[in-house]
Amino acid sequence: MNNNFSILTEKEFVEIYQRNVDTVYRICYIYLRNHDDTEDAVQSVFMKLLKNNKKFESSEHEKAWLILTSKNYCKDVLKSWWRKHRISIDDIPEIACWDNSQIACEVLEKLLSLPAKYKEVLYLYYYEGYSIKDISKLLGRNESTIQTQLSTGRKRLKISIGGEYNEKPY
């Protein structure tokens, strides 16, 4: 039987999946904001990995590829005719979170309400631990742009949580 799947062994695939499934899930959830769609996206991203016979230089290369693939897949889903005509974003139920902490869920909800350019960089920086330089490479933006978006995103997030933003006098 001839199939179009990669030469990754089952063990290698399972290891990659276990290392990265939570990250892929969170990236997809940030974009899609719906658990069912997110689960479908995660499955599609890992199927793409199998079909593309992708070999990675390192675990960081592997993670970066999966993050970019997840982001691009979700953007395609959001642009699709079916998605646009299915339901209004205002009709999506209350956001559930992958951490059962009430505070973490509230912060996540506020983070998800930010414009995409801010929530992407804040998520990658704080949740995934990427440096500004790495985020710049992942998103194809200048480091100074990433720094500005992080700063602005922090300000917006703090204000939306209910705090005031006071710049430190120098």
HELIX and SHEET records of a PDB file:
HELIX    1   1 GLU A   10  LEU A   32  1                                  23    
HELIX    2   2 HIS A   35  ASN A   52  1                                  18    
HELIX    3   3 SER A   59  LYS A   79  1                                  21    
HELIX    4   4 TRP A   81  LYS A   84  1                                   4    
HELIX    5   5 ILE A   89  ASP A   91  5                                   3    
HELIX    6   6 GLN A  102  LEU A  112  1                                  11    
HELIX    7   7 ALA A  116  LEU A  122  1                                   7    
HELIX    8   8 TYR A  123  TYR A  127  3                                   5    
HELIX    9   9 ILE A  132  LEU A  139  1                                   8    
HELIX   10  10 GLU A  143  ILE A  161  1                                  19    
END                                                                             
